[in-house]
Amino acid sequence: MAIMVALAIRRFNMPYTIALVIAGLVLGLMSRFDDLFSIELSGILSAEVILFLILPPLLFDGASKLSFHSFKRNWRLTILLAVPAVIISMFSIGLIIWVLIWQGDPEMFLFALLLGAVLAPTDPVSVLALFKECGAPHQLSTIVEGESLFNDGTGVVLFQVMAALVAASLMGDSSSLGSTLLEGALKFVQMVVIGSVVGAAIAFAANTALVWTRNHLLEVTITVAVAFGSFLLAEHFHGSGVIAVVVAGMMVGNIGKLQAMTPQARVGLDHFWEMVAFLMNSVLFLLIGFEMMERIEPSGDALLMILVAILAATIARLSIYPMCEIVTRWSPDSDIPKPWRHVIFWGGLRGSIPLALMLILLDQWILHPDAELAANLPSGVYDEMLLMAFSVVLFTLLVQGMTITPLMKKLGVGQDADGNTEKFEIAVATLMSSGAALLELQRMKEMGLAPVEQLDEAIASEKSRIDESRELLEELKSDESFKDRMQGRLDARLLAIRQRAVDDAERQGLISEHISLELRWKLDTDLTLLLEEAGLLGEVPLPQAIEG
């Protein structure tokens, strides 16, 4: 089914993951007509399957490709979006639902916060799969990937803490709200610390093992053990398996892969995990759509619950704007363009994580509940939470997911509408690569390292590519609508040269660190203002600040 969907949408401007959700919804609808169709997929997508089978490799794939340099450049915003913003979102969603749906009933307050924890984090599976297809700028993609990877860990930990508090309340624990929340905060810190330590320890052991072997098959196998082993070990010690995988993935991807792996293993590693991620995404999103249609049942207040849940999740997501502003004021070098902020806001999709967390509650509250817990569980509370959670997931995947690409184009973020930016970059890349190849071929010809006729043929081929690229550049230079964009690229390149000159002057002791930082900050600010006035932010790549 996933292969059929992928082939069917190849000519349509629709993200593959969104198409899979729609196909799953259709399958779920068809399964309701037992007389006509025999489709039985219920129970395949259990919480254990998502958390222990699907999620670890997807998290490892994303974390291993998140470079330390990119993370260091955006660490302030990543941390703010991954921890404070998720906590704020949890309370915002919980309070809105508590007041509007449960009319401020004190007994429902912890249930509301629990639902807030379910819906607070963005889903790395959804975000990473979608942004690869949208042509997002590298830095923007890094911000969203970093946020989604880390806030997923925060969200799962918050859920586990709130679920434990709800269970304790149902079992007769009469602690005050203040002490209950303090206990939750301490447990949150414990899970984060244990998960981080376990992930770092597993990664250290894996990187050491990678140094000891030159077998590329064994090296790739070690990464599989890291992805699943770090998750399971952290969960065994009551830590966060998600955070363990993210920490381990970043350490293996940035240290072990670059310093210890053989070239064959590096190539094989990327291909292997891309294939695993594609297969997992295909199965996951198809079954998400099916489970949504299978489990949600309409009720009298269903429409109100759906609207309130979507409204609460949307309002809570607004927290990204003050976080971006804080980072901009905190560190002007980390300024986040306003169009990017809109994309980050609208790109806050939910997918597999809320579904997995609700399935965990299904197991604990409905399928295998404690007798005392089941006796004190408010009637219908799980069905109401399930309806609201799935409604938000469906809205973000279909509405936000289907409109994120047009929004990026409207804001000038990502691939330009006329394709000229892509043509320009391809021409530049061809000129540089073919030019380097041509110099090497001419050197080989002078040294007599290969038959002359073969070298002449290869030289003619490279010259032909260079001529085609030059013709394309001349065509683009005559395009009036593209001249402003080329000017922006020229300014960006000049800025990079000036930044390097300032950095070299500081290293040689000609200027102080204070003056160097001030000059580089002014260069960055001037270019950002120029590109913002020309409406080119997000399209013209900004040079990375040079670090000492």
ZAMARGU-4260 file (C-alpha; in steps of 0.2 Angstrom, whole numbers, plus 5000, padded with zeros to 4 digits):
<rodrens>
0) 5000/5000/5000 | 5014/5012/5004 | 5023/5008/4988 | 5007/5012/4978 | 5004/5028/4987
5) 5022/5033/4984 | 5020/5029/4965 | 5003/5038/4964 | 5008/5055/4971 | 5024/5056/4961
10) 5017/5069/4950 | 5007/5078/4963 | 5014/5092/4975 | 5009/5082/4991 | 5021/5076/5005
15) 5023/5057/5005 | 5019/5056/5023 | 5003/5066/5022 | 4997/5055/5007 | 5000/5040/5018
20) 4989/5047/5032 | 4975/5050/5020 | 4977/5032/5013 | 4976/5025/5031 | 4960/5035/5034
25) 4952/5028/5018 | 4957/5010/5024 | 4950/5014/5041 | 4934/5020/5033 | 4933/5004/5022
30) 4936/4993/5037 | 4919/4999/5045 | 4910/4990/5030 | 4913/4972/5035 | 4901/4965/5022
35) 4911/4973/5008 | 4929/4974/5014 | 4939/4962/5024 | 4953/4974/5032 | 4959/4970/5049
40) 4974/4980/5055 | 4968/4984/5073 | 4981/4982/5086 | 4996/4982/5075 | 5001/5000/5080
45) 5002/4997/5099 | 5011/5008/5110 | 5025/4995/5112 | 5028/4994/5093 | 5029/5013/5091
50) 5040/5016/5107 | 5052/5001/5106 | 5052/4997/5087 | 5048/5012/5076 | 5054/5027/5087
55) 5072/5022/5091 | 5078/5020/5073 | 5069/5036/5067 | 5076/5046/5082 | 5094/5039/5079
60) 5093/5043/5060 | 5089/5061/5064 | 5101/5063/5079 | 5115/5055/5070 | 5114/5068/5055
65) 5112/5083/5067 | 5130/5090/5067 | 5137/5097/5083 | 5142/5113/5073 | 5124/5116/5068
70) 5117/5112/5085 | 5130/5124/5093 | 5125/5138/5082 | 5106/5136/5087 | 5108/5128/5104
75) 5099/5143/5113 | 5083/5142/5103 | 5084/5123/5103 | 5084/5122/5122 | 5071/5135/5124
80) 5059/5127/5112 | 5063/5109/5119 | 5060/5113/5137 | 5052/5129/5143 | 5041/5130/5127
85) 5035/5112/5129 | 5031/5115/5148 | 5022/5131/5144 | 5012/5122/5130 | 5007/5108/5142
90) 5000/5120/5154 | 4992/5131/5141 | 4983/5116/5132 | 4978/5109/5149 | 4971/5125/5156
95) 4961/5129/5141 | 4953/5111/5140 | 4951/5111/5159 | 4941/5127/5158 | 4931/5125/5142
100) 4928/5106/5142 | 4928/5101/5160 | 4922/5118/5167 | 4936/5119/5179 | 4931/5103/5189
105) 4946/5101/5202 | 4945/5082/5199 | 4949/5084/5180 | 4964/5096/5182 | 4977/5083/5182
110) 4969/5074/5167 | 4969/5091/5158 | 4988/5093/5161 | 4990/5075/5156 | 4982/5078/5139
115) 4992/5094/5138 | 5008/5084/5140 | 5002/5072/5126 | 4999/5086/5114 | 5013/5098/5119
120) 5028/5092/5109 | 5030/5092/5090 | 5033/5075/5082 | 5050/5072/5075 | 5044/5059/5063
125) 5031/5071/5055 | 5043/5086/5055 | 5058/5078/5049 | 5049/5068/5035 | 5040/5084/5029
130) 5054/5096/5029 | 5065/5086/5018 | 5052/5087/5005 | 5049/5106/5007 | 5066/5112/5002
135) 5068/5121/5019 | 5085/5131/5021 | 5098/5121/5030 | 5098/5132/5046 | 5079/5132/5047
140) 5079/5113/5045 | 5092/5112/5058 | 5082/5122/5070 | 5066/5112/5068 | 5075/5095/5068
145) 5084/5100/5084 | 5068/5106/5092 | 5058/5091/5087 | 5071/5079/5093 | 5074/5086/5110
150) 5056/5092/5114 | 5050/5075/5110 | 5061/5068/5124 | 5054/5082/5135 | 5036/5078/5130
155) 5037/5060/5134 | 5045/5063/5151 | 5032/5075/5155 | 5019/5063/5150 | 5026/5049/5161
160) 5027/5061/5176 | 5009/5067/5173 | 5003/5049/5171 | 5011/5044/5187 | 5003/5058/5196
165) 4986/5054/5189 | 4988/5036/5194 | 4993/5041/5212 | 4978/5053/5213 | 4966/5039/5207
170) 4974/5027/5220 | 4970/5038/5234 | 4985/5049/5236 | 4979/5065/5245 | 4995/5075/5243
175) 4992/5094/5239 | 4993/5101/5222 | 5010/5110/5226 | 5018/5094/5233 | 5012/5084/5218
180) 5019/5096/5205 | 5036/5097/5215 | 5037/5078/5215 | 5033/5078/5196 | 5047/5091/5193
185) 5060/5080/5203 | 5055/5065/5193 | 5057/5075/5177 | 5075/5080/5181 | 5079/5062/5186
190) 5073/5055/5169 | 5082/5068/5159 | 5098/5065/5169 | 5097/5046/5168 | 5093/5046/5149
195) 5107/5058/5145 | 5120/5048/5155 | 5114/5031/5148 | 5115/5038/5130 | 5132/5046/5133
200) 5139/5030/5140 | 5132/5019/5126 | 5139/5031/5113 | 5156/5031/5122 | 5156/5012/5121
205) 5151/5011/5103 | 5163/5024/5098 | 5177/5014/5106 | 5171/4998/5098 | 5171/5007/5081
210) 5190/5011/5083 | 5193/4992/5086 | 5186/4986/5070 | 5188/4989/5052 | 5173/4978/5046
215) 5160/4990/5039 | 5146/4977/5041 | 5150/4976/5060 | 5151/4995/5061 | 5134/4997/5054
220) 5128/4984/5066 | 5135/4993/5081 | 5124/5008/5077 | 5109/4997/5077 | 5113/4991/5094
225) 5116/5009/5100 | 5098/5014/5093 | 5089/5001/5102 | 5100/4997/5116 | 5101/5015/5123
230) 5082/5016/5123 | 5079/5000/5132 | 5093/5002/5144 | 5087/5020/5149 | 5070/5014/5151
235) 5076/4999/5162 | 5084/5012/5174 | 5068/5023/5174 | 5076/5036/5163 | 5070/5043/5146
240) 5074/5032/5132 | 5070/5045/5119 | 5083/5057/5126 | 5096/5043/5128 | 5094/5039/5109
245) 5096/5057/5104 | 5111/5059/5115 | 5119/5043/5108 | 5114/5047/5090 | 5123/5064/5091
250) 5139/5057/5099 | 5140/5042/5086 | 5136/5053/5071 | 5148/5067/5076 | 5162/5057/5084
255) 5162/5039/5079 | 5156/5041/5061 | 5169/5054/5057 | 5184/5048/5067 | 5182/5030/5068
260) 5172/5023/5054 | 5179/5016/5038 | 5173/5025/5022 | 5163/5010/5017 | 5154/5010/5033
265) 5150/5029/5032 | 5142/5026/5015 | 5133/5010/5021 | 5127/5019/5037 | 5119/5033/5028
270) 5110/5021/5015 | 5105/5009/5029 | 5097/5022/5040 | 5089/5031/5026 | 5081/5015/5020
275) 5075/5010/5038 | 5068/5028/5041 | 5058/5027/5024 | 5051/5010/5029 | 5047/5015/5046
280) 5039/5031/5040 | 5029/5022/5027 | 5021/5009/5039 | 5019/5022/5053 | 5009/5035/5044
285) 4998/5023/5035 | 4993/5014/5051 | 4991/5031/5060 | 4977/5035/5048 | 4969/5018/5050
290) 4970/5019/5069 | 4962/5036/5069 | 4947/5031/5059 | 4946/5014/5069 | 4946/5021/5087
295) 4937/5038/5086 | 4918/5037/5089 | 4907/5052/5087 | 4898/5059/5103 | 4886/5073/5107
300) 4900/5085/5112 | 4912/5079/5099 | 4912/5095/5089 | 4915/5106/5103 | 4929/5095/5110
305) 4938/5095/5093 | 4937/5113/5090 | 4943/5117/5108 | 4958/5105/5107 | 4963/5112/5090
310) 4962/5130/5097 | 4971/5125/5113 | 4986/5117/5103 | 4987/5132/5091 | 4987/5145/5105
315) 5000/5135/5114 | 5011/5134/5099 | 5012/5153/5099 | 5025/5151/5113 | 5038/5150/5099
320) 5037/5168/5095 | 5043/5175/5112 | 5056/5161/5112 | 5063/5167/5096 | 5063/5185/5102
325) 5072/5180/5118 | 5086/5172/5107 | 5087/5187/5096 | 5089/5199/5111 | 5101/5187/5120
330) 5112/5184/5105 | 5111/5195/5090 | 5121/5183/5080 | 5107/5170/5082 | 5093/5181/5074
335) 5079/5171/5068 | 5070/5180/5053 | 5052/5183/5055 | 5047/5172/5040 | 5056/5158/5048
340) 5046/5160/5064 | 5030/5158/5055 | 5036/5142/5047 | 5042/5135/5064 | 5025/5140/5071
345) 5015/5132/5057 | 5027/5117/5056 | 5023/5111/5074 | 5015/5095/5068 | 5009/5080/5079
350) 5009/5062/5073 | 5016/5046/5081 | 5020/5052/5098 | 5002/5058/5104 | 4995/5041/5097
355) 5008/5031/5106 | 5005/5040/5122 | 4986/5038/5121 | 4989/5019/5117 | 4999/5018/5133
360) 4984/5025/5143 | 4973/5013/5134 | 4983/4999/5141 | 4984/5006/5158 | 4967/5012/5160
365) 4956/5001/5149 | 4964/4985/5144 | 4974/4980/5160 | 4969/4993/5174 | 4972/4991/5192
370) 4955/4987/5201 | 4956/5003/5212 | 4962/5014/5198 | 4948/5008/5186 | 4935/5010/5200
375) 4940/5029/5202 | 4943/5033/5184 | 4930/5046/5178 | 4917/5038/5166 | 4921/5042/5148
380) 4937/5052/5151 | 4948/5042/5140 | 4937/5042/5125 | 4936/5061/5127 | 4955/5063/5128
385) 4957/5051/5113 | 4945/5061/5103 | 4954/5078/5107 | 4971/5070/5104 | 4967/5062/5088
390) 4958/5078/5081 | 4974/5088/5084 | 4985/5075/5076 | 4973/5074/5061 | 4972/5093/5059
395) 4991/5096/5060 | 4995/5082/5048 | 4982/5087/5035 | 4979/5105/5037 | 4996/5111/5042
400) 5005/5098/5033 | 4996/5102/5017 | 4999/5120/5018 | 5017/5122/5025 | 5024/5121/5007
405) 5013/5135/5000 | 5016/5145/5016 | 5035/5143/5014 | 5034/5149/4996 | 5023/5164/5001
410) 5035/5169/5014 | 5050/5167/5002 | 5057/5152/5012 | 5063/5137/5003 | 5063/5133/4985
415) 5059/5148/4975 | 5043/5148/4964 | 5051/5150/4947 | 5065/5138/4950 | 5079/5151/4946
420) 5088/5149/4963 | 5089/5130/4961 | 5096/5133/4943 | 5108/5145/4949 | 5115/5134/4963
425) 5116/5119/4951 | 5126/5130/4938 | 5138/5136/4952 | 5140/5118/4958 | 5144/5112/4941
430) 5156/5125/4937 | 5166/5122/4953 | 5166/5103/4952 | 5169/5102/4933 | 5182/5115/4934
435) 5191/5105/4947 | 5189/5089/4937 | 5196/5098/4922 | 5212/5104/4931 | 5215/5086/4937
440) 5212/5079/4919 | 5224/5091/4912 | 5237/5087/4925 | 5235/5068/4921 | 5237/5072/4903
445) 5254/5081/4906 | 5260/5067/4917 | 5254/5053/4905 | 5244/5044/4918 | 5231/5038/4905
450) 5228/5035/4887 | 5227/5052/4878 | 5211/5048/4868 | 5202/5044/4885 | 5208/5059/4893
455) 5203/5070/4878 | 5186/5063/4879 | 5184/5066/4897 | 5191/5084/4895 | 5179/5088/4881
460) 5164/5081/4892 | 5169/5093/4907 | 5171/5108/4895 | 5154/5104/4888 | 5147/5105/4906
465) 5156/5121/4910 | 5150/5129/4894 | 5132/5124/4898 | 5133/5131/4915 | 5140/5147/4909
470) 5126/5149/4896 | 5113/5146/4910 | 5122/5159/4921 | 5121/5172/4907 | 5103/5168/4905
475) 5099/5170/4923 | 5109/5187/4924 | 5098/5194/4910 | 5083/5189/4920 | 5077/5206/4928
480) 5067/5196/4942 | 5083/5187/4947 | 5095/5201/4948 | 5090/5206/4966 | 5093/5188/4972
485) 5110/5188/4963 | 5114/5204/4972 | 5109/5196/4989 | 5121/5181/4985 | 5135/5193/4981
490) 5132/5203/4997 | 5132/5186/5007 | 5149/5181/4999 | 5157/5198/5002 | 5151/5196/5020
495) 5159/5179/5022 | 5176/5186/5015 | 5176/5201/5026 | 5171/5190/5041 | 5186/5178/5037
500) 5197/5193/5036 | 5192/5200/5053 | 5194/5183/5061 | 5211/5181/5054 | 5216/5198/5061
505) 5210/5193/5078 | 5220/5176/5077 | 5236/5186/5072 | 5234/5197/5087 | 5231/5213/5076
510) 5214/5217/5084 | 5206/5212/5101 | 5192/5199/5103 | 5180/5213/5108 | 5183/5223/5092
515) 5182/5207/5082 | 5165/5202/5089 | 5158/5219/5087 | 5163/5220/5068 | 5156/5203/5064
520) 5140/5207/5073 | 5139/5223/5063 | 5142/5213/5046 | 5129/5201/5051 | 5116/5214/5055
525) 5119/5224/5040 | 5116/5209/5028 | 5101/5203/5038 | 5093/5220/5036 | 5097/5222/5018
530) 5090/5204/5014 | 5075/5208/5024 | 5071/5224/5015 | 5073/5215/4998 | 5062/5201/5004
535) 5076/5188/5001 | 5077/5180/5019 | 5077/5162/5018 | 5081/5161/5000 | 5099/5168/5000
540) 5110/5157/5011 | 5118/5167/5025 | 5136/5163/5028 | 5140/5155/5044 | 5149/5165/5057
545) 5167/5161/5058 | 5172/5154/5076 | 5189/5155/5083
</rodrens>
